Amino acid sequence: MSDTDKSKKEPYNFDDATIDVAITLLPDDGHEDGRKMILGVRSHDAPPKTRISRIASLDDISPHLVSILDEWENHLPNVQYFQMKAEADKNKKRSRQKAADPEPGQRSLFDDVDDESDKDDIDAEEAS
């Protein structure tokens, strides 16, 4: 089982889940507030929550990191809801598709009737 599959099956509880964090420091552009930093956090194979901030030194990373992790902790129930809804929608679509597809050897209501039998039926109706 891949790490992605494992994280999908973990509880949607912040303390019991694998939380991925990415930090990207962009080159210093000379801005007075420091260089740009991009923080990303995610879990359960969900799209990440990201934030762009400026930091004057590496010591400034910690408060931004704590803040985005707190946001993710509060967002985690939404992740669970939307993933469960997406799975239910996918299952519903699969069920509808299966119901629309006839079993092998059976005809669907939408199958074309062969043209010759239609012609015979029309000729019989006209004769009567």
C-alpha positions in Angstrom: 0.0 0.0 0.0 1.4 3.4 -1.0 1.9 6.2 1.5 -0.9 8.1 -0.2 -3.3 5.2 0.3 -2.3 4.9 3.9 -2.8 8.6 4.6 -6.3 8.4 3.1 -7.2 5.7 5.6 -5.8 7.5 8.6 -8.3 9.1 11.1 -9.3 12.7 10.3 -7.9 13.7 13.7 -4.9 16.1 13.5 -3.0 14.2 16.3 -3.4 10.8 14.6 -2.8 11.8 11.0 0.3 12.2 8.9 0.6 15.9 8.1 2.8 17.0 5.2 4.4 20.4 5.4 6.4 22.2 2.6 8.4 25.3 3.0 9.8 27.2 -0.1 12.0 30.1 0.4 12.2 32.3 -2.7 15.3 34.4 -3.5 15.7 37.7 -1.7 14.2 40.4 -3.8 15.4 43.3 -1.7 11.9 43.9 -0.1 12.1 45.7 3.2 10.0 42.9 4.9 12.4 40.2 3.7 12.2 37.4 1.2 9.0 35.6 0.3 8.2 32.2 1.8 5.6 29.8 0.6 4.1 27.4 3.2 2.0 24.5 2.3 0.2 21.9 4.5 -1.9 18.9 3.6 -3.0 15.4 4.7 -5.2 12.6 3.4 -4.2 13.3 -0.2 -6.3 16.5 -0.1 -5.3 19.7 -1.9 -2.9 21.7 0.2 -3.6 24.9 2.1 -0.9 27.4 1.2 0.2 30.8 2.3 2.7 33.3 1.0 4.5 35.4 3.6 7.6 37.5 3.9 10.3 36.7 6.5 13.3 38.8 7.5 15.1 35.8 9.0 14.7 32.1 9.5 13.6 32.7 13.1 10.4 34.2 11.6 9.3 30.8 10.1 8.0 29.3 13.3 5.0 31.6 14.0 3.9 31.3 10.3 4.2 27.5 10.5 2.3 27.2 13.8 -0.5 29.4 12.3 -1.0 27.4 9.1 -0.9 24.1 11.1 -3.6 25.5 13.4 -5.7 26.4 10.3 -5.2 22.9 8.9 -6.3 21.3 12.2 -9.5 23.4 12.1 -9.9 22.6 8.3 -9.5 18.8 8.7 -13.2 18.0 9.3 -14.0 19.8 6.0 -11.4 17.6 4.2 -13.2 14.5 5.6 -16.6 15.8 4.5 -15.6 16.7 1.0 -13.7 13.4 0.4 -16.6 11.4 1.7 -19.0 13.3 -0.5 -16.8 12.9 -3.5 -16.6 9.1 -2.9 -20.4 8.9 -2.5 -20.9 10.8 -5.7 -18.5 8.5 -7.5 -20.3 5.4 -6.2 -23.7 6.8 -7.1 -22.4 7.5 -10.7 -21.0 4.0 -10.9 -24.3 2.5 -9.7 -26.3 4.5 -12.3 -23.8 3.4 -15.0 -24.1 -0.2 -14.0 -27.9 0.0 -14.0 -27.9 1.5 -17.5 -25.6 -1.2 -18.9 -27.4 -4.5 -19.7 -26.0 -7.8 -18.5 -24.2 -9.8 -21.2 -26.8 -11.5 -23.4 -29.6 -9.1 -22.4 -30.9 -6.3 -24.5 -31.2 -2.8 -23.3 -34.4 -0.8 -23.9 -32.2 1.5 -26.0 -30.8 -1.2 -28.3 -31.6 -0.7 -31.9 -34.2 -3.1 -33.2 -33.1 -4.7 -36.5 -34.5 -2.9 -39.5 -36.0 -6.0 -41.2 -38.2 -6.8 -38.3 -39.4 -3.2 -38.1 -40.3 -3.3 -41.8 -42.3 -6.5 -41.4 -44.2 -5.0 -38.5 -45.0 -1.9 -40.5 -46.1 -3.9 -43.6 -48.4 -6.1 -41.4 -50.0 -2.9 -39.9 -50.6 -1.4 -43.4 -52.2 -4.6 -44.7 -54.8 -4.7 -41.9 
